[in-house]
Amino acid sequence: MKLILNIVALGLAISLTACKKAPEKVAAPAASVAAPAVVAPPVAALPAPTNPAAPATLMAALDWSTVPEATGDIGAYPYFKAPDLLMVQTESGRLSTKGFTKEEDFGKLITYTGANFYPAEGRVTTLWFAMAESGKNFNQYVFDKSMDAYILSLGAKLLFKGTVPRDLRDELKKTDKDAEYRYMVSGVDSSDPVRFYAFKQKEKKLVIQVSSNSAASYVKFVELKEFKQTIQKYSAEGMKKEIEATGKAIVNINFDTDKSTLKADGQDVVNQIVALLKGAPALKLSIEGHSDNTGSAERNKALSAERSSAVMLALVSTGIDKGNLKSAGFGADKPLVANDSEENKAKNRRVELVKF
């Protein structure tokens, strides 16, 4: 019985202890120093965009006031001779007797300035360098050391040296997929450094591009000049002067595709031929049609004959003496230039008014 009472007493003591209220925390005295605030670690700055210049400022003019006046004598065109052991070669790999590989009287070069691309227009010249002695390995070191030192000695300003960023070149190709191939020095897409210079001396301004690798080296430069518009509206007076000077006038008369029916602007040219012939009743003309080499030779010849005949009949319908006219179609048999580009093909698609 005594044991039972002790157990009950122990259980009651435990219960009373569990029911006691936990002591309240005493507030810190007013004079106590507050715990320092927790400061979040700094957030790392976002990386700068890899393509800051594209596309809004992809193209920009060069500020020529930042290019110092050159004091060196650049000499006569084509300005850059081959260093010892090297030669300037033709496109077929032979020694160039002209001192350059190719030239364009008016063209464009696109140069990277380190921030954006500068499109410069004018006389464009390309020089390809190779070893003068066949069978010798190309000496890139001699070329780089010679050419870069020479250009700087003239007083040219180095605009950029290195690898043009791939993302910027991709943006450039969105404006023209062949921009690198057509308007920049060979090798601009390689890991070898490319060098871009600006040269200013009196009225002469050049942008020079240089690249090299273990097999060859290249210089491309443009001598800046303004574009002059030479397209003039066909006129009876202009045709007359051309015939008097060369015995023929070359005109472009537009027809409907694969047909011999004149378009409206083609009829405008025919009207000028009418005015020419009415102003010179004794003039006799052979109207000769020519095409490019697109399509079959048979179809080209037939279509050019049909079109030249259509022009003759249009002239006769206005009262021009048919005895003073004849027509012929030559297709692609007599090209003015090689049919190796769209530009040249356009030149070959023509009508010639030949005096007889």
PyMOL commands that set and color helices and strands:
alter all, ss='L'
color gray80, all
select helices_A, chain A and resi 2-19+64-66+140-153+166-175+179-183+236-246+264-279+297-316+322-324+342-348
alter helices_A, ss='H'
color red, helices_A
select strands_A, chain A and resi 86-89+102-112+117-131+157-162+194-201+204-212+217-224+248-251+285-290+325-329+350-355
alter strands_A, ss='S'
color yellow, strands_A
deselect
rebuild
show_as cartoon
